[in-house]
Amino acid sequence: MYTHTLGLIFFQEHMLLLTLYLNEQQQSFVVLEPLKSNVLVLQVITIIMLTSSIHFLAA
């Protein structure tokens, strides 16, 4: 139960950071090339987040 709660807090914090990051990216929508690599980084982060949250839920 304790790890489950920790997992949820961890996941929510990451979602908040991800939202803030996306908002910043939308404001600086000038250069497209770095944006593509940022999207890739975001996808990797999302995958890591999902796997870690699944591990937390399974614990």
C-alpha positions as CSV (number, residue, x, y, z in Angstrom):
1,M,0.0,0.0,0.0
2,Y,2.8,2.4,0.9
3,T,4.8,1.7,-2.3
4,H,1.5,2.1,-4.2
5,T,1.0,5.6,-2.8
6,L,4.6,6.5,-3.4
7,G,4.2,5.4,-7.0
8,L,1.1,7.5,-7.5
9,I,2.9,10.6,-6.1
10,F,5.9,9.9,-8.3
11,F,3.7,9.5,-11.3
12,Q,1.7,12.7,-10.6
13,E,4.9,14.7,-10.1
14,H,6.2,13.5,-13.5
15,M,2.9,14.3,-15.2
16,L,3.1,17.9,-13.8
17,L,6.7,18.3,-14.9
18,L,5.7,16.9,-18.3
19,T,2.8,19.4,-18.6
20,L,5.0,22.3,-17.6
21,Y,7.7,21.2,-20.1
22,L,5.1,20.9,-22.9
23,N,3.7,24.4,-22.1
24,E,7.2,25.8,-22.4
25,Q,7.8,24.0,-25.7
26,Q,4.5,25.5,-27.1
27,Q,5.7,29.0,-26.2
28,S,9.0,28.6,-27.9
29,F,7.6,27.1,-31.1
30,V,10.2,28.7,-33.3
31,V,12.7,26.0,-34.2
32,L,11.4,22.7,-35.4
33,E,14.5,20.6,-35.4
34,P,15.2,20.6,-31.6
35,L,11.4,20.1,-31.1
36,K,11.6,16.7,-32.9
37,S,14.3,15.5,-30.6
38,N,12.4,16.8,-27.6
39,V,9.4,14.8,-28.7
40,L,11.6,11.8,-28.8
41,V,12.9,12.6,-25.3
42,L,9.3,13.0,-24.1
43,Q,8.3,9.6,-25.6
44,V,11.2,8.0,-23.8
45,I,10.3,9.8,-20.5
46,T,6.7,8.7,-20.9
47,I,7.7,5.0,-21.5
48,I,9.9,5.2,-18.4
49,M,7.1,6.7,-16.4
50,L,4.6,4.1,-17.5
51,T,7.0,1.2,-16.8
52,S,7.9,2.6,-13.3
53,S,4.2,3.2,-12.4
54,I,3.4,-0.4,-13.5
55,H,6.2,-1.6,-11.2
56,F,4.8,0.5,-8.4
57,L,1.3,-0.8,-9.0
58,A,2.5,-4.4,-9.1
59,A,4.5,-4.0,-5.8
